[in-house]
Amino acid sequence: MAIRTNRDHLVQISAIGEVTTAWYLPHTNWFISFEGEPRVVPNCGGVTYNVRVGHPLKDLVGDHIEPAVSMRNSDDNQNAALNLLACVGNSARVVSGPATGATGAVTGKHGGIEHVMVDFTPDVLEQLVPGDKIVVKTHGQGMQLLDFPDVKCMSIDPIFFDRWITEARDGRVVVPVTHRVPAGIMGSGLGANSAYRGDYDITLFDEAMVARYQLDTLRMGDIVAIVDADASFGRYYLQGSVSIGIICHGDSTLSGHGPGVTGLLASRSGKIEPVIDPNANIGTILGLI
């Protein structure tokens, strides 16, 4: 059964941001881990030259590392629009600086710091500098699955959707994912009243759970299913529901934090059937890596 959507009626509109620099809170030197260990490591923001989609999270020396390029707009209203309207898979184009004309793809949105992450090839990353402007052709918010009204779409580019999800059976949308994640280990971002921007974190402090669900093999850009979690109108625990998202930033040792998940789909009644597929990574789906 083909998946019918309203994609022909969706609006494409520009939103602009700038490449950020590396970020730290003023007067803060340490990340204090859940075990009380002080750590000085790279954080989010900037151009991350050696971490793109497809990169393993395990043993990455950093905290909340964002892959490839982090961008935002210095105007709060414009940045709010960028963060709300940008969709995973949207085309992004550099419009100032040495890399002008280069194109990439949106790969996630990080709440709190309100960054949008964009993947570019290594040669482009080497040319980008903080302050360079990037235009995103935002497209996807408002998308509906016409035969599955209970499945809510959020922040998905229609072309990305078409390449990723191609099947429905037994009244459910079949969604390829790399991992299933139990809702009980979700942390920061839980309780937010919308999943159309930002993310929420998988906590990886319970070694038995990590081993059981093979979460030590997570990569940037992996698409995961959060089981017994609904995000249709805010993030919360609900047995039988399913939420789908993409790994948008790296792990953290801070209590309640971990790899970030930008929301893509949610079904309160479980009309999503997650199917394990090791290739369910945006880098593979869109040919970025």
C-alpha positions as MATLAB code, in Angstrom:
seq = 'MAIRTNRDHLVQISAIGEVTTAWYLPHTNWFISFEGEPRVVPNCGGVTYNVRVGHPLKDLVGDHIEPAVSMRNSDDNQNAALNLLACVGNSARVVSGPATGATGAVTGKHGGIEHVMVDFTPDVLEQLVPGDKIVVKTHGQGMQLLDFPDVKCMSIDPIFFDRWITEARDGRVVVPVTHRVPAGIMGSGLGANSAYRGDYDITLFDEAMVARYQLDTLRMGDIVAIVDADASFGRYYLQGSVSIGIICHGDSTLSGHGPGVTGLLASRSGKIEPVIDPNANIGTILGLI';
ca = [
       0.000    0.000    0.000;
       1.450    3.361   -1.037;
       1.604    6.125    1.567;
      -0.616    9.016    0.467;
       0.252   12.485    1.790;
      -0.709   16.112    1.214;
       2.822   16.973    0.044;
       1.591   18.784   -3.100;
      -0.035   21.440   -0.911;
       2.912   22.112    1.413;
       4.567   25.538    1.317;
       8.292   26.016    0.741;
       9.706   29.110    2.429;
      13.195   30.387    3.145;
      14.783   30.721    6.582;
      18.338   31.904    7.163;
      20.915   31.372    9.866;
      24.617   31.718   10.495;
      27.301   29.162   11.264;
      27.876   29.338   15.009;
      31.123   29.119   16.916;
      31.894   26.633   19.684;
      29.705   27.268   22.730;
      30.152   27.224   26.513;
      28.236   28.853   29.373;
      30.037   31.916   30.827;
      32.193   31.193   33.886;
      31.715   27.436   33.392;
      34.742   25.197   32.998;
      33.411   21.812   33.982;
      30.752   19.329   33.040;
      29.965   17.456   36.267;
      28.974   13.907   35.329;
      26.224   11.852   36.953;
      29.026   10.170   38.944;
      30.381   13.503   40.195;
      33.374   13.541   37.834;
      34.423   16.968   36.464;
      35.186   16.920   32.736;
      36.518   19.573   30.348;
      35.498   18.528   26.823;
      34.129   20.136   23.642;
      30.434   21.010   23.702;
      27.897   21.953   21.014;
      28.127   24.603   18.292;
      30.635   25.479   15.602;
      31.892   23.472   12.649;
      32.667   19.929   13.804;
      35.152   18.876   11.158;
      35.507   15.204   12.018;
      31.957   14.262   13.082;
      29.166   13.950   10.521;
      26.056   11.787   10.148;
      26.993    8.121   10.359;
      29.663    8.743   13.004;
      29.441    6.354   16.019;
      28.559    8.026   19.319;
      30.461    5.532   21.464;
      33.733    6.843   22.916;
      33.298   10.293   21.348;
      35.129   12.682   23.702;
      32.638   15.516   24.010;
      29.279   16.494   25.475;
      26.183   17.124   23.331;
      28.414   17.249   20.221;
      26.476   18.434   17.159;
      27.536   16.871   13.828;
      28.991   18.899   10.939;
      27.569   22.446   11.113;
      25.503   24.174   13.800;
      23.537   27.243   12.740;
      21.175   29.788   14.285;
      19.886   33.314   13.696;
      20.848   36.120   16.096;
      17.306   37.541   15.913;
      15.153   35.560   18.359;
      11.996   35.700   16.228;
      13.799   34.669   13.071;
      15.619   31.921   14.943;
      12.300   30.658   16.282;
      11.017   30.405   12.706;
      14.206   28.674   11.559;
      13.951   26.110   14.358;
      10.244   25.482   13.901;
      10.049   25.382   10.105;
      13.319   23.617    9.232;
      12.667   19.934    8.549;
      15.049   16.998    8.548;
      16.217   16.436    4.976;
      15.608   20.040    3.825;
      18.102   21.440    1.355;
      20.480   24.062    2.769;
      22.726   26.360    0.722;
      25.687   28.491    1.800;
      25.145   32.095    0.630;
      28.197   33.897    2.006;
      31.897   33.236    2.561;
      34.362   30.966    0.737;
      31.898   28.061    0.525;
      29.165   30.108   -1.203;
      26.996   27.882   -3.382;
      27.702   24.643   -1.503;
      24.630   22.597   -0.586;
      23.898   20.324    2.316;
      20.966   18.855    4.232;
      19.330   19.558    7.584;
      19.896   16.618    9.953;
      18.382   17.719   13.258;
      17.317   20.411   15.718;
      18.739   20.843   19.233;
      16.481   22.366   21.882;
      17.662   24.714   24.621;
      20.509   26.112   22.569;
      18.084   26.294   19.596;
      20.495   25.139   16.894;
      19.732   23.602   13.514;
      22.342   21.103   12.311;
      23.322   20.807    8.646;
      25.517   18.163    7.033;
      28.078   19.136    4.379;
      30.897   17.196    2.744;
      34.364   17.457    4.360;
      35.726   19.835    1.709;
      32.885   22.268    2.422;
      33.360   21.978    6.200;
      36.981   23.068    5.768;
      35.854   26.282    4.055;
      33.067   27.273    6.439;
      33.689   29.778    9.233;
      31.450   31.141   11.997;
      29.238   33.899   10.621;
      28.816   32.404    7.157;
      25.143   32.481    6.190;
      23.117   29.430    5.239;
      19.628   29.486    3.699;
      17.313   26.553    4.373;
      14.489   25.862    1.932;
      12.073   24.857    4.685;
       9.473   22.357    3.538;
       7.465   19.733    5.375;
       5.673   21.200    8.372;
       1.973   20.499    7.990;
       2.483   17.198    6.183;
      -0.262   14.646    6.814;
      -0.588   10.947    6.039;
      -4.042   10.909    4.472;
      -4.873    7.302    5.319;
      -3.349    7.408    8.810;
      -4.720   10.437   10.676;
      -3.373    9.136   13.995;
       0.213    9.278   12.717;
       1.478   12.800   13.245;
       4.300   14.097   11.043;
       6.736   16.698   12.321;
       9.877   18.178   10.799;
      10.140   15.747    7.845;
      11.088   16.843    4.346;
       8.715   15.113    1.862;
      11.552   13.867   -0.349;
      13.325   12.375    2.664;
      10.032   10.777    3.728;
       9.554    9.186    0.281;
      13.035    7.660    0.298;
      12.715    6.381    3.853;
       9.113    5.137    4.234;
       7.553    3.204    1.381;
       5.183    0.652    2.907;
       2.082    0.184    5.054;
       0.580   -3.106    6.147;
      -2.142   -4.339    8.461;
      -3.294   -0.774    9.098;
       0.107    0.508   10.224;
       2.889    2.534    8.646;
       6.091    0.476    8.352;
       9.032    2.586    9.538;
      12.666    1.425    9.166;
      14.735    2.221   12.282;
      18.156    1.220   13.550;
      17.122    0.802   17.202;
      14.139    0.449   19.493;
      14.405    2.542   22.651;
      12.236    2.043   25.764;
      10.436    5.186   26.903;
      11.588    4.595   30.462;
      15.124    5.782   29.719;
      14.155    9.042   28.023;
      15.368   12.154   29.826;
      15.849   15.854   29.082;
      13.008   17.221   26.934;
      10.384   14.906   28.392;
       7.244   16.917   29.118;
       7.786   19.541   26.409;
       4.421   20.607   24.972;
       5.577   20.262   21.350;
       7.932   17.988   19.438;
       8.010   20.205   16.345;
      11.261   21.816   17.492;
      14.161   20.778   19.663;
      14.821   17.247   20.859;
      14.807   14.950   23.851;
      17.521   12.713   25.170;
      18.142    8.992   25.558;
      19.938    8.373   28.850;
      22.633    5.698   28.654;
      23.563    5.296   32.325;
      22.040    1.832   32.819;
      24.561   -0.589   31.319;
      22.098   -3.497   31.226;
      19.586   -1.460   29.203;
      22.309   -0.242   26.851;
      23.389   -3.833   26.208;
      19.826   -5.142   25.853;
      18.893   -2.598   23.193;
      22.383   -2.357   21.612;
      22.452    1.391   22.241;
      26.248    1.399   22.266;
      26.026    1.167   18.447;
      24.061    4.416   17.964;
      25.344    6.788   15.268;
      24.701   10.396   14.359;
      21.712   10.452   12.013;
      20.287    7.069   13.037;
      16.496    6.875   13.024;
      15.134    5.292   16.198;
      11.760    4.178   17.587;
      10.852    5.206   21.120;
       8.381    2.614   22.301;
       5.549    3.545   24.713;
       6.194    7.250   24.126;
       3.792    9.645   22.435;
       4.814   13.033   21.043;
       1.671   13.980   19.114;
       1.019   17.031   21.290;
       3.964   16.934   23.681;
       6.296   14.237   24.956;
       5.022   11.779   27.550;
       4.842    8.093   28.473;
       1.906    6.099   27.092;
       1.801    2.326   26.733;
       1.182    1.193   23.157;
       2.214    4.471   21.560;
       5.259    4.921   19.308;
       7.430    7.939   18.518;
      10.100    8.081   15.810;
      13.067   10.433   15.737;
      16.588   10.990   14.479;
      19.779   11.142   16.538;
      20.717   14.823   16.275;
      23.557   15.198   18.796;
      25.997   13.101   20.768;
      25.997   11.573   24.231;
      26.376   13.360   27.560;
      27.451   12.327   31.046;
      25.164   14.926   32.666;
      22.300   13.462   34.698;
      19.163   13.144   32.574;
      20.997   13.815   29.327;
      22.329   11.731   26.444;
      22.026   11.395   22.661;
      19.374   13.825   21.384;
      16.374   12.722   19.321;
      14.628   15.179   16.993;
      11.009   14.087   16.524;
       9.741   12.955   13.117;
       6.598   10.840   13.650;
       4.278    9.899   16.484;
       1.240    7.681   16.916;
      -0.770    7.642   20.125;
      -2.509    4.386   19.161;
       0.551    2.574   17.828;
      -0.225    2.872   14.099;
       3.533    2.791   13.460;
       5.358   -0.516   13.003;
       9.107   -0.036   13.602;
      11.253   -2.478   11.628;
      14.957   -2.823   12.383;
      17.133   -1.834    9.434;
      20.837   -1.022   10.000;
      20.715    1.308    6.995;
      18.038    3.550    8.527;
      20.390    6.510    8.810;
      19.852    9.818    7.013;
      23.384    9.628    5.631;
      22.565    6.392    3.802;
      18.988    7.301    2.875;
      19.972   10.629    1.261;
      23.425    9.537    0.054;
      25.279   11.994    2.265;
      27.956    9.456    3.224;
];
